């Protein structure tokens, strides 16, 4: 019997991103579409669980996010988690 799990990291969810950060390598302007596709793929893959390795949302001085934007991103991340058909465990931080 095969055992499968998924490890994801650095999703940097930032629903109202004014730009892409990380010299364009991070796609915050498209983060909703990317996160939606990620959830679809995880549900299709059907692992036993998901581990998220940190940087779930954008925050802090590097992104210029306000506390309201940060909290809204956390709420949106929680909304996405509810769409998963499996448990997700988070590792905080970077």
N, CA, C and O atoms as CSV, one atom per row, in Angstrom:
chain,resi,resn,atom,element,x,y,z
A,1,UNK,N,N,0.839,-1.171,0.000
A,1,UNK,CA,C,0.000,0.000,0.000
A,1,UNK,C,C,0.893,1.246,0.000
A,1,UNK,O,O,1.805,1.359,0.819
A,2,UNK,N,N,0.635,2.152,-0.894
A,2,UNK,CA,C,1.427,3.378,-1.006
A,2,UNK,C,C,0.935,4.418,0.000
A,2,UNK,O,O,-0.263,4.554,0.247
A,3,UNK,N,N,1.881,5.136,0.562
A,3,UNK,CA,C,1.582,6.238,1.475
A,3,UNK,C,C,2.018,7.524,0.797
A,3,UNK,O,O,3.177,7.664,0.406
A,4,UNK,N,N,1.091,8.462,0.655
A,4,UNK,CA,C,1.430,9.718,-0.006
A,4,UNK,C,C,1.079,10.894,0.892
A,4,UNK,O,O,0.045,10.914,1.560
A,5,UNK,N,N,1.974,11.869,0.885
A,5,UNK,CA,C,1.683,13.150,1.507
A,5,UNK,C,C,2.231,14.224,0.592
A,5,UNK,O,O,3.034,13.936,-0.296
A,6,UNK,N,N,1.806,15.460,0.798
A,6,UNK,CA,C,2.277,16.580,-0.011
A,6,UNK,C,C,2.965,17.593,0.894
A,6,UNK,O,O,2.515,17.856,2.010
A,7,UNK,N,N,4.055,18.152,0.400
A,7,UNK,CA,C,4.760,19.225,1.093
A,7,UNK,C,C,4.734,20.441,0.186
A,7,UNK,O,O,5.222,20.394,-0.943
A,8,UNK,N,N,4.164,21.531,0.683
A,8,UNK,CA,C,4.140,22.795,-0.063
A,8,UNK,C,C,4.786,23.861,0.814
A,8,UNK,O,O,4.876,23.704,2.031
A,9,UNK,N,N,5.223,24.922,0.201
A,9,UNK,CA,C,5.852,25.989,0.977
A,9,UNK,C,C,5.855,27.289,0.182
A,9,UNK,O,O,5.681,27.296,-1.037
A,10,UNK,N,N,6.056,28.382,0.901
A,10,UNK,CA,C,6.240,29.706,0.295
A,10,UNK,C,C,5.119,30.089,-0.667
A,10,UNK,O,O,5.376,30.567,-1.772
A,11,UNK,N,N,3.880,29.878,-0.242
A,11,UNK,CA,C,2.763,30.276,-1.096
A,11,UNK,C,C,2.573,31.791,-1.121
A,11,UNK,O,O,2.006,32.324,-2.075
A,12,UNK,N,N,3.036,32.483,-0.096
A,12,UNK,CA,C,3.007,33.954,-0.051
A,12,UNK,C,C,1.674,34.531,-0.510
A,12,UNK,O,O,1.637,35.416,-1.363
A,13,UNK,N,N,0.594,34.033,0.051
A,13,UNK,CA,C,-0.726,34.524,-0.309
A,13,UNK,C,C,-0.842,36.010,0.060
A,13,UNK,O,O,-0.635,36.394,1.211
A,14,UNK,N,N,-1.170,36.817,-0.920
A,14,UNK,CA,C,-1.300,38.270,-0.756
A,14,UNK,C,C,-2.373,38.730,-1.739
A,14,UNK,O,O,-2.048,39.200,-2.830
A,15,UNK,N,N,-3.661,38.599,-1.362
A,15,UNK,CA,C,-4.758,38.848,-2.291
A,15,UNK,C,C,-4.766,40.212,-2.961
A,15,UNK,O,O,-5.215,40.317,-4.102
A,16,UNK,N,N,-4.293,41.250,-2.309
A,16,UNK,CA,C,-4.313,42.600,-2.889
A,16,UNK,C,C,-2.916,43.094,-3.228
A,16,UNK,O,O,-2.627,44.283,-3.095
A,17,UNK,N,N,-2.058,42.202,-3.660
A,17,UNK,CA,C,-0.661,42.576,-3.932
A,17,UNK,C,C,-0.588,43.667,-4.993
A,17,UNK,O,O,-1.215,43.556,-6.047
A,18,UNK,N,N,0.174,44.717,-4.717
A,18,UNK,CA,C,0.327,45.784,-5.700
A,18,UNK,C,C,1.326,45.434,-6.806
A,18,UNK,O,O,1.406,46.127,-7.821
A,19,UNK,N,N,2.089,44.349,-6.601
A,19,UNK,CA,C,3.111,43.938,-7.569
A,19,UNK,C,C,3.549,42.522,-7.233
A,19,UNK,O,O,3.151,41.973,-6.205
A,20,UNK,N,N,4.362,41.935,-8.089
A,20,UNK,CA,C,5.031,40.680,-7.782
A,20,UNK,C,C,6.345,41.013,-7.099
A,20,UNK,O,O,7.095,41.874,-7.558
A,21,UNK,N,N,6.615,40.328,-6.007
A,21,UNK,CA,C,7.835,40.581,-5.247
A,21,UNK,C,C,8.893,39.539,-5.603
A,21,UNK,O,O,8.655,38.676,-6.449
A,22,UNK,N,N,10.045,39.615,-4.970
A,22,UNK,CA,C,11.124,38.668,-5.242
A,22,UNK,C,C,11.641,38.784,-6.657
A,22,UNK,O,O,11.917,37.778,-7.311
A,23,UNK,N,N,11.775,40.029,-7.139
A,23,UNK,CA,C,12.207,40.298,-8.518
A,23,UNK,C,C,11.338,39.573,-9.538
A,23,UNK,O,O,11.810,39.142,-10.591
A,24,UNK,N,N,10.042,39.447,-9.198
A,24,UNK,CA,C,9.086,38.813,-10.103
A,24,UNK,C,C,8.988,37.309,-9.943
A,24,UNK,O,O,8.105,36.683,-10.530
A,25,UNK,N,N,9.888,36.712,-9.152
A,25,UNK,CA,C,9.865,35.257,-8.981
A,25,UNK,C,C,8.661,34.813,-8.151
A,25,UNK,O,O,8.173,33.695,-8.314
A,26,UNK,N,N,8.191,35.670,-7.277
A,26,UNK,CA,C,6.995,35.371,-6.492
A,26,UNK,C,C,5.799,35.998,-7.194
A,26,UNK,O,O,5.821,37.183,-7.526
A,27,UNK,N,N,4.776,35.220,-7.415
A,27,UNK,CA,C,3.640,35.665,-8.222
A,27,UNK,C,C,2.451,36.106,-7.377
A,27,UNK,O,O,1.359,35.553,-7.511
A,28,UNK,N,N,2.647,37.089,-6.512
A,28,UNK,CA,C,1.566,37.532,-5.638
A,28,UNK,C,C,0.376,38.104,-6.406
A,28,UNK,O,O,-0.765,37.952,-5.968
A,29,UNK,N,N,0.621,38.761,-7.546
A,29,UNK,CA,C,-0.495,39.328,-8.305
A,29,UNK,C,C,-1.434,38.237,-8.812
A,29,UNK,O,O,-2.612,38.507,-9.047
A,30,UNK,N,N,-0.952,37.042,-8.980
A,30,UNK,CA,C,-1.757,35.907,-9.442
A,30,UNK,C,C,-1.997,34.890,-8.335
A,30,UNK,O,O,-2.369,33.750,-8.609
A,31,UNK,N,N,-1.787,35.293,-7.092
A,31,UNK,CA,C,-1.788,34.318,-5.993
A,31,UNK,C,C,-3.131,33.612,-5.821
A,31,UNK,O,O,-3.150,32.436,-5.460
A,32,UNK,N,N,-4.241,34.279,-6.064
A,32,UNK,CA,C,-5.545,33.634,-5.906
A,32,UNK,C,C,-5.707,32.527,-6.938
A,32,UNK,O,O,-6.136,31.423,-6.602
A,33,UNK,N,N,-5.368,32.810,-8.181
A,33,UNK,CA,C,-5.465,31.794,-9.231
A,33,UNK,C,C,-4.513,30.629,-8.963
A,33,UNK,O,O,-4.869,29.467,-9.161
A,34,UNK,N,N,-3.311,30.949,-8.514
A,34,UNK,CA,C,-2.318,29.915,-8.219
A,34,UNK,C,C,-2.780,29.063,-7.045
A,34,UNK,O,O,-2.687,27.837,-7.096
A,35,UNK,N,N,-3.275,29.699,-5.992
A,35,UNK,CA,C,-3.726,28.957,-4.820
A,35,UNK,C,C,-4.932,28.085,-5.163
A,35,UNK,O,O,-5.035,26.957,-4.680
A,36,UNK,N,N,-5.843,28.596,-5.992
A,36,UNK,CA,C,-7.006,27.815,-6.425
A,36,UNK,C,C,-6.553,26.567,-7.163
A,36,UNK,O,O,-7.076,25.479,-6.919
A,37,UNK,N,N,-5.600,26.708,-8.050
A,37,UNK,CA,C,-5.065,25.559,-8.793
A,37,UNK,C,C,-4.323,24.597,-7.859
A,37,UNK,O,O,-4.410,23.380,-8.023
A,38,UNK,N,N,-3.604,25.136,-6.894
A,38,UNK,CA,C,-2.906,24.301,-5.914
A,38,UNK,C,C,-3.900,23.418,-5.157
A,38,UNK,O,O,-3.669,22.220,-4.999
A,39,UNK,N,N,-4.989,23.999,-4.695
A,39,UNK,CA,C,-6.003,23.235,-3.968
A,39,UNK,C,C,-6.575,22.147,-4.871
A,39,UNK,O,O,-6.747,21.009,-4.435
A,40,UNK,N,N,-6.871,22.485,-6.122
A,40,UNK,CA,C,-7.395,21.501,-7.059
A,40,UNK,C,C,-6.433,20.336,-7.235
A,40,UNK,O,O,-6.839,19.174,-7.201
A,41,UNK,N,N,-5.160,20.653,-7.423
A,41,UNK,CA,C,-4.169,19.597,-7.624
A,41,UNK,C,C,-3.975,18.743,-6.382
A,41,UNK,O,O,-3.813,17.527,-6.488
A,42,UNK,N,N,-3.988,19.360,-5.212
A,42,UNK,CA,C,-3.847,18.588,-3.974
A,42,UNK,C,C,-5.032,17.640,-3.791
A,42,UNK,O,O,-4.849,16.478,-3.430
A,43,UNK,N,N,-6.237,18.132,-4.039
A,43,UNK,CA,C,-7.407,17.266,-3.917
A,43,UNK,C,C,-7.365,16.130,-4.941
A,43,UNK,O,O,-7.761,15.008,-4.628
A,44,UNK,N,N,-6.893,16.404,-6.154
A,44,UNK,CA,C,-6.764,15.348,-7.175
A,44,UNK,C,C,-5.707,14.319,-6.793
A,44,UNK,O,O,-5.880,13.126,-7.042
A,45,UNK,N,N,-4.625,14.774,-6.194
A,45,UNK,CA,C,-3.516,13.898,-5.799
A,45,UNK,C,C,-3.919,12.968,-4.649
A,45,UNK,O,O,-3.427,11.844,-4.548
A,46,UNK,N,N,-4.805,13.442,-3.797
A,46,UNK,CA,C,-5.343,12.685,-2.663
A,46,UNK,C,C,-4.264,12.140,-1.716
A,46,UNK,O,O,-4.236,10.941,-1.438
A,47,UNK,N,N,-3.384,13.008,-1.226
A,47,UNK,CA,C,-2.423,12.529,-0.229
A,47,UNK,C,C,-3.131,12.313,1.114
A,47,UNK,O,O,-4.266,12.750,1.301
A,48,UNK,N,N,-2.460,11.647,2.029
A,48,UNK,CA,C,-3.025,11.442,3.365
A,48,UNK,C,C,-3.127,12.765,4.122
A,48,UNK,O,O,-4.045,12.964,4.918
A,49,UNK,N,N,-2.179,13.666,3.868
A,49,UNK,CA,C,-2.170,14.978,4.507
A,49,UNK,C,C,-1.217,15.888,3.744
A,49,UNK,O,O,-0.457,15.440,2.886
A,50,UNK,N,N,-1.273,17.171,4.075
A,50,UNK,CA,C,-0.391,18.187,3.497
A,50,UNK,C,C,0.402,18.831,4.622
A,50,UNK,O,O,-0.135,19.082,5.701
A,51,UNK,N,N,1.662,19.094,4.377
A,51,UNK,CA,C,2.483,19.901,5.276
A,51,UNK,C,C,2.819,21.188,4.526
A,51,UNK,O,O,3.332,21.154,3.407
A,52,UNK,N,N,2.525,22.315,5.156
A,52,UNK,CA,C,2.892,23.616,4.575
A,52,UNK,C,C,4.114,24.109,5.340
A,52,UNK,O,O,4.055,24.317,6.552
A,53,UNK,N,N,5.220,24.295,4.628
A,53,UNK,CA,C,6.497,24.599,5.252
A,53,UNK,C,C,6.765,26.049,5.568
A,53,UNK,O,O,7.922,26.410,5.782
A,54,UNK,N,N,5.768,26.893,5.610
A,54,UNK,CA,C,5.968,28.273,6.020
A,54,UNK,C,C,5.772,29.284,4.913
A,54,UNK,O,O,5.609,28.932,3.745
A,55,UNK,N,N,5.791,30.533,5.297
A,55,UNK,CA,C,5.496,31.652,4.395
A,55,UNK,C,C,4.153,31.457,3.708
A,55,UNK,O,O,4.046,31.529,2.484
A,56,UNK,N,N,3.140,31.210,4.513
A,56,UNK,CA,C,1.784,30.987,4.010
A,56,UNK,C,C,1.256,32.253,3.349
A,56,UNK,O,O,0.706,32.205,2.248
A,57,UNK,N,N,1.426,33.387,4.026
A,57,UNK,CA,C,0.975,34.681,3.508
A,57,UNK,C,C,2.151,35.649,3.511
A,57,UNK,O,O,3.192,35.377,4.109
A,58,UNK,N,N,1.975,36.767,2.844
A,58,UNK,CA,C,2.990,37.819,2.864
A,58,UNK,C,C,2.749,38.716,4.063
A,58,UNK,O,O,1.606,38.943,4.457
A,59,UNK,N,N,3.803,39.214,4.629
A,59,UNK,CA,C,3.661,40.136,5.740
A,59,UNK,C,C,4.978,40.777,6.076
A,59,UNK,O,O,6.043,40.318,5.662
A,60,UNK,N,N,4.888,41.840,6.828
A,60,UNK,CA,C,6.095,42.496,7.284
A,60,UNK,C,C,6.590,43.568,6.353
A,60,UNK,O,O,5.947,43.916,5.363
A,61,UNK,N,N,7.741,44.078,6.693
A,61,UNK,CA,C,8.318,45.210,5.971
A,61,UNK,C,C,8.695,44.885,4.526
A,61,UNK,O,O,8.644,45.764,3.666
A,62,UNK,N,N,9.070,43.644,4.249
A,62,UNK,CA,C,9.496,43.294,2.891
A,62,UNK,C,C,8.394,43.473,1.857
A,62,UNK,O,O,8.678,43.698,0.680
A,63,UNK,N,N,7.144,43.375,2.284
A,63,UNK,CA,C,6.027,43.442,1.351
A,63,UNK,C,C,5.181,44.693,1.539
A,63,UNK,O,O,4.286,44.959,0.736
A,64,UNK,N,N,5.448,45.461,2.582
A,64,UNK,CA,C,4.693,46.677,2.828
A,64,UNK,C,C,3.230,46.426,3.157
A,64,UNK,O,O,2.392,47.300,2.936
A,65,UNK,N,N,2.910,45.258,3.678
A,65,UNK,CA,C,1.521,44.948,4.004
A,65,UNK,C,C,1.115,45.598,5.320
A,65,UNK,O,O,1.898,45.682,6.266
A,66,UNK,N,N,-0.113,46.048,5.347
A,66,UNK,CA,C,-0.674,46.573,6.584
A,66,UNK,C,C,-1.156,45.392,7.427
A,66,UNK,O,O,-1.257,44.270,6.931
A,67,UNK,N,N,-1.445,45.643,8.678
A,67,UNK,CA,C,-1.965,44.577,9.532
A,67,UNK,C,C,-3.311,44.084,9.003
A,67,UNK,O,O,-3.608,42.893,9.089
A,68,UNK,N,N,-4.124,44.987,8.457
A,68,UNK,CA,C,-5.413,44.585,7.887
A,68,UNK,C,C,-5.225,43.670,6.673
A,68,UNK,O,O,-5.944,42.682,6.524
A,69,UNK,N,N,-4.267,43.996,5.813
A,69,UNK,CA,C,-3.995,43.145,4.646
A,69,UNK,C,C,-3.463,41.784,5.088
A,69,UNK,O,O,-3.828,40.754,4.522
A,70,UNK,N,N,-2.604,41.787,6.097
A,70,UNK,CA,C,-2.043,40.552,6.618
A,70,UNK,C,C,-3.154,39.657,7.176
A,70,UNK,O,O,-3.217,38.466,6.873
A,71,UNK,N,N,-4.021,40.245,7.990
A,71,UNK,CA,C,-5.114,39.476,8.571
A,71,UNK,C,C,-6.085,38.981,7.505
A,71,UNK,O,O,-6.586,37.861,7.600
A,72,UNK,N,N,-6.357,39.797,6.497
A,72,UNK,CA,C,-7.235,39.372,5.405
A,72,UNK,C,C,-6.626,38.195,4.645
A,72,UNK,O,O,-7.344,37.286,4.228
A,73,UNK,N,N,-5.313,38.209,4.466
A,73,UNK,CA,C,-4.638,37.099,3.797
A,73,UNK,C,C,-4.745,35.822,4.631
A,73,UNK,O,O,-4.934,34.737,4.081
A,74,UNK,N,N,-4.625,35.945,5.951
A,74,UNK,CA,C,-4.782,34.769,6.816
A,74,UNK,C,C,-6.194,34.199,6.729
A,74,UNK,O,O,-6.377,32.982,6.693
A,75,UNK,N,N,-7.186,35.077,6.697
A,75,UNK,CA,C,-8.580,34.632,6.554
A,75,UNK,C,C,-8.757,33.915,5.223
A,75,UNK,O,O,-9.408,32.872,5.165
A,76,UNK,N,N,-8.189,34.457,4.160
A,76,UNK,CA,C,-8.297,33.831,2.835
A,76,UNK,C,C,-7.589,32.485,2.831
A,76,UNK,O,O,-8.094,31.529,2.243
A,77,UNK,N,N,-6.430,32.390,3.476
A,77,UNK,CA,C,-5.711,31.112,3.546
A,77,UNK,C,C,-6.554,30.072,4.284
A,77,UNK,O,O,-6.591,28.908,3.885
A,78,UNK,N,N,-7.221,30.483,5.343
A,78,UNK,CA,C,-8.096,29.570,6.092
A,78,UNK,C,C,-9.256,29.123,5.212
A,78,UNK,O,O,-9.663,27.963,5.269
A,79,UNK,N,N,-9.789,30.023,4.405
A,79,UNK,CA,C,-10.864,29.684,3.461
A,79,UNK,C,C,-10.386,28.618,2.477
A,79,UNK,O,O,-11.099,27.650,2.209
A,80,UNK,N,N,-9.181,28.796,1.943
A,80,UNK,CA,C,-8.631,27.805,1.019
A,80,UNK,C,C,-8.439,26.457,1.713
A,80,UNK,O,O,-8.714,25.408,1.131
A,81,UNK,N,N,-7.962,26.493,2.964
A,81,UNK,CA,C,-7.739,25.244,3.693
A,81,UNK,C,C,-9.038,24.447,3.817
A,81,UNK,O,O,-9.021,23.219,3.739
A,82,UNK,N,N,-10.146,25.130,4.006
A,82,UNK,CA,C,-11.440,24.448,4.134
A,82,UNK,C,C,-11.833,23.738,2.842
A,82,UNK,O,O,-12.672,22.838,2.869
A,83,UNK,N,N,-11.247,24.124,1.717
A,83,UNK,CA,C,-11.546,23.492,0.435
A,83,UNK,C,C,-10.740,22.206,0.226
A,83,UNK,O,O,-11.019,21.432,-0.689
A,84,UNK,N,N,-9.748,21.990,1.075
A,84,UNK,CA,C,-8.963,20.751,0.991
A,84,UNK,C,C,-9.786,19.589,1.532
A,84,UNK,O,O,-10.507,19.736,2.519
A,85,UNK,N,N,-9.676,18.459,0.896
A,85,UNK,CA,C,-10.370,17.260,1.347
A,85,UNK,C,C,-9.462,16.412,2.210
A,85,UNK,O,O,-9.598,15.189,2.238
A,86,UNK,N,N,-8.528,17.050,2.923
A,86,UNK,CA,C,-7.546,16.330,3.730
A,86,UNK,C,C,-6.953,17.289,4.763
A,86,UNK,O,O,-7.063,18.505,4.610
A,87,UNK,N,N,-6.333,16.759,5.799
A,87,UNK,CA,C,-5.736,17.650,6.808
A,87,UNK,C,C,-4.488,18.362,6.298
A,87,UNK,O,O,-3.743,17.838,5.471
A,88,UNK,N,N,-4.283,19.566,6.813
A,88,UNK,CA,C,-3.096,20.344,6.473
A,88,UNK,C,C,-2.437,20.794,7.769
A,88,UNK,O,O,-3.094,21.340,8.655
A,89,UNK,N,N,-1.135,20.559,7.869
A,89,UNK,CA,C,-0.360,20.933,9.049
A,89,UNK,C,C,0.632,22.023,8.648
A,89,UNK,O,O,1.281,21.938,7.606
A,90,UNK,N,N,0.734,23.031,9.480
A,90,UNK,CA,C,1.547,24.212,9.161
A,90,UNK,C,C,2.793,24.301,10.020
A,90,UNK,O,O,2.761,24.032,11.221
A,91,UNK,N,N,3.880,24.680,9.391
A,91,UNK,CA,C,5.117,25.009,10.081
A,91,UNK,C,C,5.246,26.525,9.975
A,91,UNK,O,O,5.387,27.049,8.870
A,92,UNK,N,N,5.201,27.232,11.086
A,92,UNK,CA,C,5.250,28.690,11.005
A,92,UNK,C,C,6.641,29.188,10.636
A,92,UNK,O,O,7.647,28.509,10.841
A,93,UNK,N,N,6.659,30.376,10.094
A,93,UNK,CA,C,7.941,31.024,9.836
A,93,UNK,C,C,8.447,30.803,8.426
A,93,UNK,O,O,7.715,30.413,7.516
A,94,UNK,N,N,9.725,31.069,8.292
A,94,UNK,CA,C,10.347,31.064,6.981
A,94,UNK,C,C,11.107,29.783,6.763
A,94,UNK,O,O,11.705,29.592,5.704
